[in-house]
Amino acid sequence: MSNKTNRTVTLRTPLEVGSKKINSIDVREPKAGELRGIKLLDVLQLDVVAYEMLLPRITEPALTVEQVRGLPLPDVLLFMDAVGNLLNPEG
């Protein structure tokens, strides 16, 4: 589902939700309201706390804060890259 307003992140370490393994998660471009309470500068500076708040709002299936906190660093970096690409006006 990768296009100018969406990116698909293929996880290096699949998430286990119950008996189901999730290998990829779609990330969509955030709308202004989804950035409420989050400093855009913090997102651009790759602040993990900002991503803990943002990712549950823009992922499908929706990640929880606890799942974001439990992601290995390489997967967090993949999400940060996807969001950065979505926020880039030149896409």
Secondary structure, 3 states (H helix, E strand, C coil): CCECCEEEEEEEEEEEECCEEEEEEEEECCCHHHHCCCCHHHHHCCCHHHHHHHHHHHEECCCCHHHHHHCCHHHHHHHHHHHHHHHCCCC
